[in-house]
Amino acid sequence: MISAANNAVVQTVTVGNNPGGIAITPNGAFVYVANLGDGTVSVIDTANNAVTDTVLVGGLRGFVAISPNGAFVYVTGFSGSFPGTVAVIDTANNTLVDPVSVGFFSVGIAITPDGAFAYVGDFFTNIVSVISTSNNTVVNTVTVGTQPGGIAITPNGAFTYVANRGDNTVSVIDTATNAVVDTVLVGAFPNSVAITPNGTFAYVPNHSSNTVSVISTANHAVTETITVGNAPAFIAFGVSDPLQSLIAQIQVLIDAGTLTQNQGAGLIDKINQVIAKLDADQTSAACNQLSAFISQVNAFINNHTLTPSQGQTLIDGANGIKTNIGCP
């Protein structure tokens, strides 16, 4: 653990053999670490930085992604008689609930902001599988470039960016149609991809070029190439504000026509009120606004404007914020 205040290592935690991918639950309570050497996932409680559980998933495991509501953990990799699989862990009891078969060797993974789909790259078959998180089945496959690896999705959920290590490109998938709408040439051996919190740029570290390509999401063109150190592999931006994440999820529902502009604006206004109350150190009032937000979402579920799954994702996000700010 590195303190962001002074960039010093403050603690180390012993986990499984050869730890690889890592992800943190949206409420910041737990860290999930995929251990490539022993086919396990270590669960770290951030309150005391101790391993509280070890989940046996089997095989060689790499990337980790957690659903926006924090309910499920998705771990990619290779597993015995089910070569390309995504292991799905229920965070309520840290049990393995599903192995999803995806190609031969699943690598990168990203989940849409509304939590409805997971996009998973397969290194050897040059496809990206689209998993419906409602039943953990593959509902679509998309052919991309050679040896797809890292994957990232824009905050509004409109596009999925896939770094193709074998042909030095990034495939851009329109999530509405699951079709590749652009292929962007970057540096040599692009290893991963990350998108800025405001969704305007995608950054791609090129492992063999010692560069980072900056792609504009407006026109899918490289706007800058930055020389960095030797063999850059991964890149990340500051954690997005969970309140802004809720607003982005609501906007996705508006753009999809699930919510009308007025319905969505009403929910977004409540979140903006929460932000204003917190800025004014009025925690109690912010808690009340979050409760009002949850009540409105429940009303949309009851009148069938939102499905239970869509609504629960928003409710879980709001409840996570309530926990973080100390609401009763």
Secondary structure as UniProt FT lines:
FT   STRAND          2..3
FT   TURN            4..7
FT   STRAND          8..9
FT   STRAND          19..24
FT   TURN            26..27
FT   STRAND          30..35
FT   TURN            36..39
FT   STRAND          40..45
FT   TURN            46..49
FT   STRAND          50..56
FT   STRAND          60..66
FT   TURN            68..69
FT   STRAND          72..79
FT   TURN            80..81
FT   STRAND          82..90
FT   TURN            91..94
FT   STRAND          95..101
FT   STRAND          106..111
FT   TURN            113..114
FT   STRAND          117..122
FT   TURN            123..126
FT   STRAND          127..132
FT   TURN            133..136
FT   STRAND          137..143
FT   STRAND          148..153
FT   TURN            155..156
FT   STRAND          159..164
FT   TURN            165..168
FT   STRAND          169..174
FT   TURN            175..178
FT   STRAND          179..185
FT   STRAND          194..195
FT   TURN            197..198
FT   STRAND          201..206
FT   TURN            207..210
FT   STRAND          211..216
FT   TURN            217..220
FT   STRAND          221..227
FT   HELIX           242..255
FT   TURN            256..257
FT   HELIX           261..279
FT   TURN            280..281
FT   HELIX           283..302
FT   TURN            303..304
FT   HELIX           308..325
//
